[in-house]
Amino acid sequence: MMMRWAIAAAVLGLAACASAPPPQSERAPPPPTAAAPTPPLQAAPAPAPAQTPSASASDSGDITIPGQVEQQVPAPRGDPRTQAQLMEDIRNWDTCVMQVQSQASSNPTRPALDSPEDYCAQALGQSNRTAVPARRLEQRR
């Protein structure tokens, strides 16, 4: 029964659209009058120079954002490590934190006395993700 009402409503809707007058954009323009002279064609103005891709709004309101710039993390001041060593230490920190978090989530009944960051700070000998580990300081001596 409901299907018949839906079909009937759709048919009535289509019939109403078919009898409606076309929108203004589809109507034919009025015929030109003989008294009005046609204006001469003028040259189009020169196009504006292209803008550089930056975060700015264009005339249409669109916002252009430049793409991601690949750049290495700079070492903190006074850091004796090379970029490769810095990235290796950050990777070790991230791996340690992820392993501790996965162990905690795999057994939720096991009490977590330390946060993953505190555990990794003790295990790796560095106070935070970008700090110089104790083993790097010992190598330097």
C-alpha positions in Angstrom: 0.0 0.0 0.0 2.8 2.4 0.9 4.6 1.6 -2.3 1.5 2.8 -4.3 1.5 6.1 -2.4 5.2 6.6 -3.1 4.7 6.0 -6.8 1.7 8.2 -7.0 3.6 11.0 -5.2 6.6 10.7 -7.6 4.3 10.8 -10.7 2.5 13.9 -9.4 5.9 15.5 -8.6 7.1 14.9 -12.2 3.9 16.2 -13.6 4.2 19.4 -11.6 7.7 19.9 -12.9 6.7 19.3 -16.5 4.1 22.0 -16.4 6.3 24.6 -14.6 7.7 27.4 -16.8 11.4 27.2 -17.6 13.8 29.1 -15.4 15.0 32.6 -16.5 18.4 31.2 -17.8 16.6 28.9 -20.3 14.2 31.4 -21.7 14.9 32.9 -25.0 16.2 36.5 -24.9 13.8 39.2 -26.2 14.4 40.1 -29.9 16.8 43.1 -30.3 15.2 46.4 -31.3 16.4 48.1 -34.5 16.9 51.5 -32.8 19.7 50.3 -30.4 23.2 50.3 -32.1 25.6 47.5 -31.2 28.6 48.7 -29.1 32.0 48.2 -30.7 34.1 45.3 -29.4 36.9 46.2 -27.1 40.1 44.3 -26.4 40.0 42.2 -23.3 42.3 43.4 -20.5 45.6 41.6 -20.0 45.3 38.7 -17.5 46.7 39.3 -14.1 50.0 37.5 -13.2 49.6 34.1 -11.6 49.9 34.1 -7.9 52.4 31.9 -6.1 50.9 28.9 -4.4 50.4 30.1 -0.9 47.7 30.0 1.7 45.6 32.9 0.3 42.1 33.4 -0.8 41.4 33.9 -4.6 38.6 35.9 -6.2 36.2 33.0 -6.1 36.8 32.5 -2.3 38.8 29.3 -2.7 41.8 28.8 -0.4 45.0 27.3 -1.8 47.3 25.5 0.6 50.8 24.5 -0.5 51.7 20.9 -0.3 53.7 19.2 2.5 57.4 20.0 2.6 59.6 17.1 3.5 62.1 18.2 6.1 64.1 16.4 8.7 63.7 17.2 12.3 66.6 19.5 13.4 68.7 18.4 16.3 68.4 20.4 19.5 71.2 22.9 20.3 74.3 21.2 21.6 73.2 17.8 20.5 76.3 15.7 19.5 74.3 13.3 17.4 74.1 13.2 13.6 70.8 13.4 11.9 70.9 9.6 11.3 71.5 9.0 15.0 68.8 11.4 16.0 66.3 9.6 13.8 67.4 6.2 15.1 66.9 7.3 18.7 63.4 8.8 17.9 62.5 5.5 16.1 63.7 3.5 19.1 61.6 5.7 21.5 58.5 5.3 19.3 58.9 1.6 19.0 59.3 1.2 22.8 56.2 3.3 23.5 54.1 1.4 21.0 55.2 -2.0 22.4 54.4 -1.0 26.0 51.0 0.4 24.9 50.2 -2.8 23.0 51.1 -5.0 26.0 48.9 -2.9 28.2 46.0 -3.1 25.7 46.4 -6.9 25.2 46.0 -7.6 29.0 43.8 -4.9 30.5 43.7 -6.6 33.9 47.4 -6.2 34.4 48.1 -3.1 36.4 50.0 -0.4 34.7 52.2 1.2 37.3 54.2 3.5 34.9 53.1 5.3 31.8 54.7 4.1 28.5 56.8 7.2 28.4 58.1 6.7 32.0 58.9 3.0 31.2 60.8 3.9 28.0 62.6 6.8 29.7 64.1 4.3 32.2 64.6 1.5 29.6 66.3 3.6 27.0 68.1 6.1 29.3 66.6 9.2 27.8 64.2 11.6 29.4 61.9 12.3 26.4 61.6 11.5 22.7 64.2 13.9 21.4 66.7 13.7 24.4 70.2 12.3 24.0 70.2 8.7 25.4 72.8 7.8 28.1 74.5 5.3 25.8 75.3 8.1 23.3 76.8 10.2 26.0 79.0 7.3 27.1 80.2 6.7 23.5 81.3 10.3 23.3 83.5 10.1 26.4 
